[in-house]
Amino acid sequence: MKTLSTIFWILAVLLSNVMCAVVAYNYSDMVWGIKYSGYSAPVWTAFLAGIPYAIGIVVCIALAVLFKKKAVL
């Protein structure tokens, strides 16, 4: 169970890094798209791409804590 806990902690960290990269790319695309291509959506909509990643991170952390508790028992 301890190895599963470690795997989910690592997965949570990787998901957070991927989330930052995706949101940064979308934000940059929206800024330049509004400036040069006439996108109609506001820039803050780029942050909506982070919601599924945030949910995944929370689930991974919850599973890591659960597996850690089971390993202790």
JOZIRA-V882756 format. One record per residue. N is the residue number from 1. PHI is phi in radians with two decimals (NA if undefined). PSI is psi in radians with two decimals (999 if undefined). OMEGA is omega in degrees with one decimal (999 if undefined). Layout:
# JOZIRA-V882756
n->N phi->PHI psi->PSI omega->OMEGA
n->N phi->PHI psi->PSI omega->OMEGA
This chain:
# JOZIRA-V882756
n->1 phi->NA psi->-0.51 omega->-179.7
n->2 phi->-1.15 psi->-0.62 omega->178.9
n->3 phi->-1.17 psi->-0.63 omega->176.5
n->4 phi->-1.14 psi->-0.69 omega->177.3
n->5 phi->-1.06 psi->-0.79 omega->179.7
n->6 phi->-1.12 psi->-0.72 omega->179.3
n->7 phi->-1.07 psi->-0.75 omega->-179.1
n->8 phi->-1.25 psi->-0.54 omega->173.7
n->9 phi->-1.13 psi->-0.77 omega->179.1
n->10 phi->-1.13 psi->-0.71 omega->178.2
n->11 phi->-1.10 psi->-0.67 omega->177.9
n->12 phi->-1.11 psi->-0.72 omega->178.7
n->13 phi->-1.16 psi->-0.77 omega->178.7
n->14 phi->-1.10 psi->-0.72 omega->178.1
n->15 phi->-1.11 psi->-0.65 omega->179.0
n->16 phi->-1.15 psi->-0.67 omega->177.8
n->17 phi->-1.17 psi->-0.74 omega->178.8
n->18 phi->-1.14 psi->-0.70 omega->179.1
n->19 phi->-1.05 psi->-0.77 omega->179.4
n->20 phi->-1.08 psi->-0.72 omega->-179.6
n->21 phi->-1.16 psi->-0.74 omega->-178.6
n->22 phi->-1.16 psi->-0.77 omega->-179.5
n->23 phi->-1.16 psi->-0.70 omega->178.7
n->24 phi->-1.12 psi->-0.73 omega->178.7
n->25 phi->-1.12 psi->-0.80 omega->179.9
n->26 phi->-1.12 psi->-0.67 omega->178.7
n->27 phi->-1.12 psi->-0.79 omega->178.9
n->28 phi->-1.08 psi->-0.74 omega->178.7
n->29 phi->-1.09 psi->-0.71 omega->179.7
n->30 phi->-1.18 psi->-0.72 omega->179.8
n->31 phi->-1.07 psi->-0.86 omega->-179.0
n->32 phi->-1.25 psi->-0.57 omega->178.0
n->33 phi->-1.16 psi->-0.68 omega->177.8
n->34 phi->-1.18 psi->-0.69 omega->-176.6
n->35 phi->-1.23 psi->-0.72 omega->-171.6
n->36 phi->-1.99 psi->-0.47 omega->-175.8
n->37 phi->-1.88 psi->-0.15 omega->177.3
n->38 phi->1.38 psi->0.65 omega->175.4
n->39 phi->-1.03 psi->2.54 omega->-177.9
n->40 phi->-1.71 psi->-0.24 omega->-179.5
n->41 phi->-1.42 psi->2.59 omega->176.7
n->42 phi->-1.27 psi->2.83 omega->-175.3
n->43 phi->-1.13 psi->-0.59 omega->-175.8
n->44 phi->-1.12 psi->-0.26 omega->178.4
n->45 phi->-1.18 psi->-0.30 omega->176.7
n->46 phi->-1.12 psi->-0.47 omega->-179.8
n->47 phi->-1.29 psi->-0.26 omega->178.2
n->48 phi->-1.17 psi->-0.38 omega->178.2
n->49 phi->-1.20 psi->-0.33 omega->-179.7
n->50 phi->-1.43 psi->-0.23 omega->-176.5
n->51 phi->-1.09 psi->-0.87 omega->178.5
n->52 phi->-1.08 psi->-0.62 omega->177.8
n->53 phi->-1.15 psi->-0.72 omega->179.2
n->54 phi->-1.09 psi->-0.70 omega->177.6
n->55 phi->-1.11 psi->-0.76 omega->178.0
n->56 phi->-1.09 psi->-0.68 omega->178.5
n->57 phi->-1.13 psi->-0.77 omega->179.4
n->58 phi->-1.09 psi->-0.74 omega->178.8
n->59 phi->-1.12 psi->-0.76 omega->179.5
n->60 phi->-1.10 psi->-0.73 omega->178.8
n->61 phi->-1.15 psi->-0.73 omega->178.7
n->62 phi->-1.09 psi->-0.74 omega->178.3
n->63 phi->-1.17 psi->-0.66 omega->178.5
n->64 phi->-1.11 psi->-0.74 omega->178.2
n->65 phi->-1.16 psi->-0.72 omega->179.7
n->66 phi->-1.09 psi->-0.81 omega->179.7
n->67 phi->-1.18 psi->-0.57 omega->177.6
n->68 phi->-1.15 psi->-0.73 omega->178.6
n->69 phi->-1.13 psi->-0.68 omega->179.1
n->70 phi->-1.20 psi->-0.53 omega->178.9
n->71 phi->-1.24 psi->-0.58 omega->-179.9
n->72 phi->-1.26 psi->-0.64 omega->-178.7
n->73 phi->-1.25 psi->999 omega->999
